[in-house]
């Protein structure tokens, strides 16, 4: 993964630079998003885009959008299928199956970033608030299925200056999804046959939560239009 991101960094030619007041910058990011275990989602590939306007040498405001795609953890979603003689209520054969499905996650936020510029290296912290949209596969769910709610973002990183217009940025962010429901991710939700008569025979998922904390690690390629 690191090798892939490094090669993309060389080909993109976009990254962080030492910023001056009233300058605009654009950062493209590639990385991974790792949900907490209780969210019942696997790690996902991530693409992000930041747009920032610097009010001063140290502080800027802007927007950030992150798009990721992954899958639910199949071991957390169990469904029961019944087959056999129609004379027997529900059938006389029972088959248990773990199920999963793709998940598309889009997060859009308003961000504030505080930087401490150096000649070559600039550490920074960032935070913001926004909204997320979670979209499930229409074929699996039989219809367009999505949900959205508030998201909170915070993180820190460092940028490395390559020129007055370009540099490389590495950052780690956490995104907390509010109003999260793990039941929403279940491909077999709403089916009465989900009842498991022998729960001791199957692993128990972690306790469900109404929030989901995701950790993002990304490599960014930053560009300052009109820089000297």
C-alpha positions in Angstrom: 0.0 0.0 0.0 2.8 2.4 0.9 4.6 1.7 -2.4 1.4 2.3 -4.3 0.8 5.6 -2.6 4.4 6.7 -3.1 4.2 6.0 -6.9 1.0 8.0 -7.1 2.6 10.8 -5.2 5.4 11.0 -7.8 3.0 11.0 -10.7 0.5 13.5 -9.2 3.0 16.2 -8.5 0.6 17.9 -6.0 1.4 18.6 -2.3 1.8 20.8 0.7 3.9 24.0 0.7 4.7 26.8 3.0 1.6 29.0 2.9 1.1 32.8 2.9 -2.0 34.7 4.0 -4.8 34.9 1.4 -3.5 31.9 -0.5 -5.7 29.1 -1.8 -4.5 25.5 -1.9 -5.9 22.1 -3.1 -4.9 18.7 -1.7 -5.7 15.3 -3.1 -5.4 12.4 -0.7 -5.2 8.6 -1.0 -5.3 6.2 2.0 -7.3 3.9 4.1 -10.3 4.2 6.4 -10.4 1.7 9.4 -13.8 1.6 11.2 -13.9 0.6 14.9 -14.8 -3.0 15.5 -18.4 -2.3 16.7 -19.2 -0.7 13.3 -19.1 -4.1 11.7 -17.3 -2.8 8.6 -13.9 -3.9 7.1 -11.1 -1.5 6.3 -11.8 0.5 3.1 -9.8 2.3 0.4 -10.1 6.1 0.6 -9.9 9.0 -1.8 -10.1 12.6 -0.4 -9.9 16.2 -1.6 -9.3 19.3 0.5 -9.7 22.9 -0.5 -8.3 25.5 1.9 -8.1 29.3 2.1 -5.5 30.7 4.4 -6.7 33.6 6.5 -3.2 34.0 8.0 0.2 32.3 7.8 -1.0 30.0 10.6 -4.7 29.4 10.1 -6.9 28.4 7.2 -10.5 27.3 6.6 -12.0 25.2 3.9 -13.8 22.0 2.9 -12.9 18.3 2.8 -14.6 15.4 1.0 -13.7 11.8 1.6 -15.1 8.9 -0.5 -14.5 5.2 0.6 -15.8 1.8 -0.4 -15.6 -1.4 1.6 -17.7 -4.3 2.9 -19.5 -5.3 6.0 -18.0 -7.9 8.3 -19.8 -11.1 7.3 -19.2 -12.8 10.6 -21.5 -10.2 12.3 -24.5 -10.8 10.2 -26.1 -14.2 10.3 -29.3 -15.3 8.5 -31.3 -18.5 8.6 -32.7 -20.2 5.5 -35.3 -22.9 5.6 -35.9 -25.6 2.9 -37.7 -28.9 2.5 -41.2 -30.2 2.7 -44.0 -27.6 2.3 -46.1 -29.6 4.7 -43.8 -28.6 7.5 -44.2 -25.0 8.6 -41.3 -23.1 7.1 -39.7 -26.2 5.8 -37.9 -29.1 7.6 -34.3 -28.1 6.7 -32.4 -25.2 8.3 -29.3 -23.6 6.8 -27.4 -20.8 8.5 -25.4 -18.4 6.4 -23.2 -15.4 7.1 -24.0 -12.4 4.8 -22.2 -9.2 3.8 -22.5 -6.4 1.3 -20.6 -3.4 -0.2 -20.8 -0.1 1.6 -20.1 3.3 0.0 -19.3 6.1 2.4 -19.1 9.8 1.5 -18.1 12.4 4.1 -18.3 16.2 3.5 -17.0 18.6 6.1 -16.2 22.3 6.9 -12.6 22.3 8.2 -10.3 24.6 10.1 -6.5 24.0 10.1 -3.9 25.4 12.3 -0.3 25.2 11.0 3.2 26.0 12.3 5.2 26.7 9.2 8.9 25.8 8.9 11.3 26.1 6.1 10.8 22.5 4.9 8.5 20.8 7.4 5.1 22.1 8.7 3.1 20.3 11.4 -0.6 21.0 11.6 -3.8 20.1 13.4 -7.3 20.1 11.8 -10.9 19.7 12.8 -14.3 20.2 11.5 -18.0 19.3 11.3 -20.1 18.0 8.4 -22.3 15.3 7.2 -21.9 11.7 5.9 -23.9 9.7 3.5 -23.8 5.9 3.6 -25.1 4.1 0.4 -25.8 0.4 0.1 -25.9 -1.8 -3.0 -29.3 -1.4 -4.7 -29.3 -4.9 -6.2 -28.7 -6.6 -2.8 -31.3 -4.4 -1.0 -33.9 -4.4 -3.8 -34.0 -0.6 -3.9 -31.8 2.5 -3.4 -30.9 2.4 0.3 -29.0 5.2 2.0 -28.7 7.1 5.3 -27.1 10.3 6.4 -26.3 12.2 9.7 -23.8 14.5 11.4 -20.0 13.8 11.3 -17.2 15.2 13.4 -13.6 15.2 12.2 -10.3 15.8 14.0 -6.7 15.0 13.2 -3.1 16.0 12.8 -0.3 15.7 10.3 2.8 17.1 8.7 3.6 18.5 5.3 7.0 18.5 3.5 7.8 21.4 1.2 9.1 20.5 -2.3 8.8 24.0 -3.8 6.9 27.2 -3.2 3.9 25.6 -5.0 4.1 21.9 -4.1 4.7 19.5 -1.3 3.7 16.1 0.3 1.3 15.8 3.2 0.9 12.9 5.6 -2.0 13.0 8.1 -4.1 10.9 10.4 -7.8 11.8 11.1 -10.6 10.4 13.1 -14.2 10.8 11.8 -17.1 10.0 14.2 -20.4 9.2 12.5 -23.4 10.2 14.6 -26.7 8.5 14.4 -25.1 5.2 13.3 -27.1 2.0 13.1 -25.5 -1.4 12.6 -28.9 -2.9 11.7 -28.9 -0.7 8.6 -25.9 -2.6 7.3 -27.6 -6.0 7.6 -28.5 -7.4 4.1 -31.2 -9.6 5.7 -32.7 -6.9 8.0 -36.4 -7.2 8.6 -36.6 -10.9 8.0 -38.3 -12.9 10.8 -36.1 -16.0 9.9 -33.2 -14.2 11.5 -34.0 -15.8 14.8 -31.2 -18.0 16.0 -32.3 -20.8 18.3 -28.8 -21.8 19.4 -26.9 -18.5 19.9 -24.1 -20.3 21.8 -23.1 -22.0 18.5 -22.3 -18.7 16.8 -19.9 -15.9 17.8 -21.5 -12.8 19.2 -20.8 -9.5 17.5 -19.5 -6.6 19.7 -22.2 -4.5 21.4 -23.9 -2.1 18.9 -23.4 1.6 19.2 -25.2 4.7 17.9 -21.8 6.2 16.8 -19.0 4.8 14.7 -15.4 6.0 15.0 -13.3 5.7 11.8 -9.5 6.3 11.6 -8.2 7.6 8.3 -4.5 7.6 7.3 -3.7 9.3 4.0 -0.9 10.7 1.9 -1.7 14.0 0.3 -0.4 15.9 -2.7 -0.9 19.6 -2.3 -0.8 22.4 -4.9 -1.0 26.2 -4.5 -2.3 27.8 -7.7 -0.6 31.1 -8.6 2.3 30.5 -6.2 5.7 32.0 -6.9 
